[in-house]
Structures are given as C-alpha cells and as structure tokens.
Amino acid sequence: MKNYLIFGLLLTFAWSINAQKKELRTAGKELDKGNFEKAATALSAAELVFDAMDDKQKSQYYLFQSKLFYKNGAASPSEIEQSVAAFVKVSSTALTQDKNIHLQNLLNHILTKGTDYVSNNDYATATDYFSNAYKLSEKDTVYLYYAASSSVNAKQYDKSLAMYEKLKSIGFTGVEKQYLAVNKETNVEESFDSKVLRDISVKTKTHINPSDKNTKSKYPEIIKNMALIYNQRGETEKALEAMREARAENPDDLNLVLTEANVHYTMGNTEKFKELLEYATKRDPNNAELQYNLGVIAADADDFENAKKYYQRAIALNSKYTNAYINLAALILGQEESIIDEMNNLGTSAADDRRYDELREERNQLYLDAIPYLEQALAADPANFQAAKTLSNIFSATGNDAKAKEYKDMANSLEQ
C-alpha cells in the first residue's frame, strides 16, 4: 500500500513539473505573438502550481507577468504599476538576456510617457512613472529626482518631501559632465552624449573649440524645496535646520546662500534676506551667474531697481548672457499690467481722456525700452523663439508693420 502511495506522489510531482513547463512555454509563445488573453490564461494555470516551481521558473513567471501587463507598450498607468511590481521580483541572476531586453523596453517606455505627462501638466501621473523608473533602476538616482520634482508640481508635498529626504540622505547632486563644442556653421555651442561623439565631430571639422563642463548641482534646489515644504507645513525650525545643515556641509557654495536667502524671503524674514544677498555679492562680485541669480531673487521680491541692476551687471560680465537680456525685457514689460489696470478704470471725462493718452504713451515707451534687450538676446542666441515672438508682438503694437512681419517670419521659422 505504501508503494502505491509513493508511486502516486511521484506521478503527481511529475505532472506538476510538466504542467509548470507547459504553461510557461505557452505563455511565452503567446506573449511573443501578442495574444495577451491566451498568455493570461496560461499564466493563471501556471499560478496554480506556483509553489512547486524552482527559483528560475518563478522568475520566468514574474517576467512573463510583467510582459503581460506591459502589453508591448499599450499598458495603462495602473498596468505599468503592475508590470513593474512583477518585474522587480525577477531574480537578478535569472534569464539575463530576455530580462534585460524587457527591462530596457519597459524603462524607455516609462521615461517617455513620464516626460509626456510632464508636457501635458499631469504631474501626479508623471510622479508615478518616474517613481516606477527608479524602482526598476535604483542606481539611476536621477529618476527619483524627476519623481520628486514632478510631485512638487503636483502639490503632493508629503510625497515629494519623503523623496527629497532620501535624495539628501544618499548625497544626490545630479552633477553630470557635459561634452561641448561649437558648431562651425551656426556658431552655437552644442552638447554631445559622449566624449567620443564630440571628438569625432571636432576631427571631422564640423565643430571647433571642444570643452568639458560639469552641470550645476541640484543639491541646493533639493534643500530649498525641503525647506519650503517644511515652512508650508508650519515646521519653521526644520526649514531653517535644513539650510543650516546644507551650509555647514558646503560653506563656500554661493548657490546655497541664494537658496537660504530665498527661503528667508518666503518666510517673511526680509532683513536676513537682504543680508545674505549682500554677503553673496561681496564674496564673488565678478560672477555673472551669481549676479543673474540675484536679479531673479530681487525680481521675485518685486524689487524692480535691484533686479535691473543685477541683470545689467550680469550682462556687463557676460555680454552673451541671453537669459539676462530676456529677463530685463520681461522686467520692463511687467510694468504694463498696472498701466492697463489704470486705463481700464478711467471714466469718460476730459481729464480721464488726457490721462488715458498719457498712459498709452507710457505703455508705448515700455515697449520701446524692451526692444533693445530682446534684440540683444536674439544676437546672442539666434534660435531664441520667445525673443523673436515677443519682438513681433511689440512691433505690431507700436505700428511698425514691417518689423512685426520680419520677426513673425523669424519666429515661425524657429518654431518649425
């Protein structure tokens, strides 16, 4: 009797092994054909004997499950979540080639879709996509940074704070080396994906003046956002502590000085804000980027005169500082709103008519004052669509139809 029982158990075990292999093979074949319903049926059958599978078969099951949810790129956001959840259960040593191909396809899809959601201002969904990208490839910490940034834009502050705290704990800076060279035909500096590609372009003489440059650290931005979130939650001391820690670790980082100044301004500490700005200026008076950043902070604080002064200093130090020209023009044109408000509130008396004419002249003068800065921006960056578009609108408003058409045609060509 015992022999029959043992024989029966062996038959059951053999059947289980064969069933596992058969259903997994079927699932793989149907997935390759794009027959997702049949693949799902086969995986459901394989799941019945999941506990009897060895590690390799379990990894294959999870890989096929991930592929099933992915649907060759037709997955919904919730299915992407399921696809990633299944993939991370695949053993790191199993099914190397098939696994790596699927990982690359899945990761590329997630990053592309995440970027699309950002473009469409759907930051909450973008956050989920970039978070999933990080789950797939935790060595690429920049994906966690993308998720945190998207989460801030979605106003999911608790979620973004947790991600920023993790980025801070692992020492993320986001600094990358850029391989640059100037395009001989356009005279514009371009960035290459690798040193090899850049050097090839220089050797073939399509580019000149090769140089290497590190991108700016994202650490100050991370600390600033953490501090602002703490402050928004009413945790003022935590906000200031975040800044103190950052400054202690990087006492010579002027970007952190500016970040702290910005945080103090947001908290209403205007005296500390001004003190830090003055300190930064004294430390590095010939830094064009610093002067520009001071201009941005002053503009955010509605300090027109200081913003203008700092932008002009940035230009004096770097005559090709396109953004400084653009921001100067924007600073000038920003005064138009108060003029329009007053014009709209005037009555119909003779005095009101005279005042209306005066305001119209003031507005016209603003347009004329902004033109040189926008033209200089275009001279420094001939591909700047926004400068060309704004110039077209200004010349149209001031009655210079020929110039309006010239810049409109330029803007249209740049937009294509």
C-alpha positions in Angstrom: 0.0 0.0 0.0 2.8 2.4 0.9 4.5 1.7 -2.5 1.3 2.6 -4.4 1.1 5.8 -2.3 4.7 6.8 -3.1 4.2 6.0 -6.8 1.1 8.2 -6.8 3.0 11.1 -5.2 5.8 10.7 -7.8 3.2 10.8 -10.6 1.6 13.9 -9.1 5.0 15.6 -8.8 6.0 14.7 -12.3 2.7 16.0 -13.6 3.2 19.3 -11.7 6.7 19.8 -13.2 5.3 19.1 -16.7 2.4 21.5 -16.1 4.7 24.3 -15.0 6.9 23.9 -18.1 4.0 23.6 -20.5 2.0 26.6 -19.2 5.1 28.8 -19.0 6.2 27.8 -22.6 2.6 28.5 -23.8 2.6 31.9 -22.0 5.9 32.8 -23.6 4.8 31.9 -27.1 1.5 33.8 -26.8 3.3 36.9 -25.5 5.6 36.8 -28.5 2.6 36.7 -30.8 0.8 39.5 -28.9 -2.0 37.1 -27.8 -2.4 38.6 -24.3 -5.6 36.8 -23.4 -4.2 33.4 -24.2 -1.0 34.3 -22.3 -3.1 35.4 -19.3 -4.9 32.1 -19.4 -1.6 30.1 -19.4 -0.2 32.2 -16.6 -3.3 31.7 -14.5 -2.9 27.9 -15.0 0.8 28.1 -14.1 -0.1 30.1 -10.9 -1.9 27.0 -9.6 1.4 25.1 -9.3 3.5 28.2 -8.4 4.6 26.8 -5.0 6.2 23.8 -6.7 8.3 26.0 -9.1 12.0 26.4 -8.6 13.6 29.9 -8.5 14.3 30.1 -12.2 10.7 29.1 -13.1 9.3 31.7 -10.6 11.5 34.3 -12.2 10.2 33.3 -15.6 6.6 33.5 -14.3 7.2 37.1 -13.0 8.9 38.1 -16.2 6.0 36.9 -18.3 3.6 38.5 -15.9 5.5 41.8 -16.3 5.4 41.5 -20.1 1.6 40.7 -20.0 0.8 43.9 -18.0 3.2 45.9 -20.3 1.3 44.8 -23.4 4.1 45.8 -25.8 3.7 49.5 -24.7 -0.1 49.7 -24.7 -0.3 49.5 -20.9 -2.4 51.9 -18.8 -0.8 53.7 -15.8 -2.2 51.1 -13.4 -0.9 48.3 -15.6 2.6 49.8 -15.7 2.5 49.8 -11.9 1.6 46.1 -12.0 4.3 45.4 -14.7 7.0 47.0 -12.5 5.8 45.2 -9.4 6.1 41.9 -11.2 9.5 42.7 -12.8 11.2 43.6 -9.5 10.5 40.0 -8.3 12.6 38.5 -11.1 15.9 37.1 -9.8 18.9 39.2 -10.6 20.8 36.1 -11.9 18.0 34.5 -13.9 17.0 34.9 -17.6 19.6 37.6 -18.2 19.2 38.3 -21.9 15.4 38.2 -22.0 15.1 40.1 -18.8 17.5 42.9 -19.9 15.7 43.4 -23.2 12.3 43.7 -21.4 13.8 46.0 -18.8 15.2 48.3 -21.5 11.8 48.4 -23.3 9.8 48.9 -20.1 12.2 51.6 -18.8 12.3 53.5 -22.1 8.5 53.4 -22.3 8.1 54.7 -18.7 10.6 57.6 -19.2 9.0 58.6 -22.5 5.5 58.5 -21.0 6.6 60.3 -17.8 8.0 63.1 -19.9 4.8 63.3 -22.0 2.8 63.6 -18.8 5.0 66.5 -17.6 4.5 68.2 -21.0 0.7 67.9 -20.5 1.0 69.2 -16.9 -0.2 65.9 -15.5 2.4 65.9 -12.8 0.7 63.4 -10.5 0.9 60.7 -13.1 4.4 61.7 -14.1 5.4 61.2 -10.5 4.2 57.7 -10.6 6.0 56.9 -13.8 9.3 58.3 -12.7 9.0 56.5 -9.3 8.5 53.3 -11.2 11.6 54.0 -13.3 13.5 54.4 -10.1 12.2 51.1 -8.8 13.5 49.4 -12.0 16.9 51.0 -11.8 17.8 52.3 -8.4 21.4 53.1 -9.5 19.9 55.9 -11.7 19.0 58.2 -8.8 18.1 61.0 -11.2 14.8 59.2 -11.8 14.0 59.7 -8.1 14.8 63.4 -8.5 12.4 63.6 -11.5 9.7 62.0 -9.4 10.3 64.4 -6.5 10.2 67.4 -8.9 7.0 66.2 -10.5 5.5 65.6 -7.1 6.2 69.2 -6.1 4.5 70.5 -9.2 1.5 68.2 -8.4 1.4 69.8 -4.9 1.9 66.4 -3.3 4.2 67.9 -0.7 4.3 65.0 1.7 5.3 62.6 -1.0 7.9 64.9 -2.5 9.4 65.6 0.9 10.0 61.9 1.5 11.7 61.6 -1.9 13.8 64.7 -1.2 14.9 63.4 2.2 16.0 60.2 0.5 17.9 62.1 -2.2 19.6 64.1 0.6 20.5 61.0 2.6 22.2 59.3 -0.4 24.1 62.5 -1.3 22.5 63.1 -4.7 23.8 66.1 -6.6 22.8 65.4 -10.2 26.1 66.7 -11.4 26.9 65.4 -14.9 29.8 66.1 -17.2 28.9 67.8 -20.5 31.0 67.4 -23.6 30.7 70.6 -25.6 31.9 72.0 -28.9 30.9 74.9 -31.2 29.1 74.2 -34.4 31.1 75.9 -37.2 28.1 76.6 -39.3 25.8 78.1 -36.7 28.5 79.3 -34.2 26.3 77.8 -31.4 27.8 75.7 -28.6 26.3 72.2 -28.7 26.3 69.3 -26.1 27.2 65.7 -27.1 26.1 62.4 -25.5 29.7 61.3 -25.1 33.3 62.5 -25.4 33.8 60.1 -28.3 31.0 61.7 -30.4 32.2 65.1 -29.6 35.8 64.3 -30.5 34.7 62.7 -33.8 32.8 66.0 -34.7 35.9 68.0 -33.9 38.1 65.7 -36.0 35.7 65.9 -39.0 35.9 69.7 -38.6 32.1 70.3 -38.3 32.8 71.6 -34.7 35.5 73.6 -33.0 36.6 74.7 -29.5 35.9 71.5 -27.6 35.4 71.9 -23.8 34.2 69.8 -20.8 31.9 71.3 -18.2 30.0 69.9 -15.2 26.3 70.8 -14.9 25.2 72.7 -11.8 24.4 70.7 -8.7 20.8 70.1 -7.9 21.5 69.8 -4.2 20.7 73.5 -3.4 17.3 73.1 -5.2 16.6 70.0 -3.1 17.4 71.7 0.1 15.4 74.8 -0.9 12.3 72.7 -1.7 12.6 70.7 1.5 12.8 74.0 3.5 9.9 75.5 1.7 7.8 72.3 2.3 8.7 72.3 6.0 7.8 76.0 6.1 4.5 75.4 4.3 3.7 72.7 6.9 4.4 75.2 9.7 7.7 73.5 10.6 9.8 76.6 10.5 12.6 75.3 12.6 13.0 72.3 10.4 13.2 74.6 7.4 16.0 76.6 8.9 17.7 73.5 10.1 17.8 72.1 6.6 19.5 75.2 5.4 22.0 75.2 8.3 23.0 71.6 7.6 23.4 72.3 3.9 25.5 75.5 4.6 27.6 73.6 7.1 28.5 70.9 4.6 29.1 73.4 1.8 30.1 76.7 3.4 31.5 78.1 0.1 28.6 77.2 -2.1 27.0 80.6 -3.1 24.0 78.8 -4.6 23.1 77.6 -1.1 23.5 81.2 0.1 21.0 82.3 -2.5 18.7 79.4 -1.6 18.8 80.3 2.0 18.0 83.9 1.1 15.1 82.8 -1.0 13.8 80.7 1.9 14.1 83.6 4.3 12.2 85.8 1.9 9.4 83.2 1.6 9.2 83.1 5.4 9.0 86.9 5.6 12.5 87.4 7.1 13.3 90.4 4.8 16.3 91.6 6.8 18.0 88.2 6.7 17.2 88.0 3.0 19.0 91.3 2.3 21.9 90.4 4.5 22.5 87.1 2.6 22.3 88.9 -0.8 24.9 91.4 0.3 27.1 88.6 1.6 26.9 86.7 -1.7 27.7 89.8 -3.8 30.8 90.6 -1.7 32.1 87.0 -1.9 32.1 86.9 -5.7 31.3 90.3 -7.4 32.6 89.2 -10.8 30.4 86.1 -11.1 27.9 86.7 -13.9 25.7 83.8 -13.0 25.5 85.0 -9.4 24.6 88.5 -10.4 21.8 87.0 -12.6 20.5 84.8 -9.8 20.5 87.9 -7.5 18.4 89.6 -10.2 15.9 86.7 -10.3 15.5 86.8 -6.5 15.1 90.5 -6.5 12.5 90.3 -9.3 10.6 87.7 -7.3 10.6 90.1 -4.4 9.2 92.8 -6.7 12.4 94.8 -6.2 12.5 96.3 -9.7 15.5 98.6 -9.3 17.8 96.0 -7.8 16.7 93.3 -10.2 17.5 95.6 -13.1 20.9 96.5 -11.6 21.8 92.8 -11.1 20.8 91.8 -14.6 22.8 94.7 -16.1 25.8 93.6 -14.0 25.4 90.0 -15.3 25.4 91.4 -18.9 28.5 93.6 -18.2 30.3 90.5 -17.1 29.0 88.3 -19.9 27.7 90.1 -23.0 26.2 86.9 -24.3 24.0 86.2 -21.3 20.8 85.6 -23.2 18.6 85.0 -20.1 19.7 88.2 -18.5 18.5 90.1 -21.6 15.2 88.2 -21.7 14.6 88.9 -18.0 15.4 92.6 -18.3 12.8 92.8 -21.1 10.3 90.9 -19.0 11.0 93.2 -16.0 10.2 96.2 -18.1 7.2 94.7 -19.8 5.9 93.5 -16.4 5.1 97.2 -15.5 2.5 97.2 -18.3 -0.1 95.4 -16.1 -0.5 98.3 -13.6 -0.8 100.8 -16.6 -3.5 98.7 -18.2 -5.4 98.4 -14.9 -5.4 102.2 -14.5 -6.5 102.7 -18.2 -9.4 100.2 -17.7 -10.6 102.1 -14.6 -10.7 105.5 -16.2 -14.0 107.3 -16.8 -15.1 109.4 -19.8 -14.3 112.9 -18.6 -11.9 115.2 -20.4 -9.3 114.7 -17.6 -9.7 110.9 -17.9 -9.2 111.1 -21.7 -6.0 113.1 -21.1 -4.8 110.6 -18.5 -5.6 107.7 -20.9 -3.4 109.3 -23.6 -0.6 109.7 -21.1 -0.8 106.1 -20.0 -0.9 104.9 -23.6 2.4 106.8 -24.2 3.9 105.3 -21.1 2.9 101.8 -22.3 4.4 102.5 -25.7 7.6 103.7 -24.1 7.8 100.4 -22.1 7.7 98.5 -25.4 10.4 100.7 -26.9 12.6 100.3 -23.8 12.3 96.5 -24.0 13.2 96.2 -27.7 17.0 96.6 -27.4 17.2 93.9 -24.8 15.2 91.4 -26.9 17.3 92.2 -30.0 20.5 91.6 -28.0 19.0 88.3 -26.8 18.5 87.3 -30.4 22.0 88.4 -31.3 23.4 86.2 -28.5 21.0 83.3 -29.3 19.7 83.5 -32.9 17.5 80.4 -32.2 15.5 82.1 -29.4 11.9 81.7 -30.4 10.5 83.6 -27.4 12.6 86.7 -28.2 11.5 86.7 -31.8 7.9 86.2 -31.0 7.8 89.0 -28.4 9.5 91.4 -30.7 6.9 90.6 -33.4 4.1 91.4 -30.9 5.8 94.6 -29.7 6.4 96.0 -33.2 2.8 95.1 -34.1 1.5 97.0 -31.0 3.7 100.1 -31.9 2.6 100.2 -35.5 5.8 99.1 -37.1 4.3 96.5 -39.5 7.5 95.8 -41.5 9.5 94.9 -38.3 6.5 92.9 -37.0 6.4 90.8 -40.1 10.2 90.3 -40.1 10.2 88.9 -36.6 7.0 87.0 -37.1 8.5 85.2 -40.0 11.6 84.5 -37.9 9.5 83.1 -35.0 7.6 80.9 -37.4 10.8 79.5 -38.9 12.2 78.8 -35.4 9.0 77.1 -34.3 9.1 74.6 -37.1 
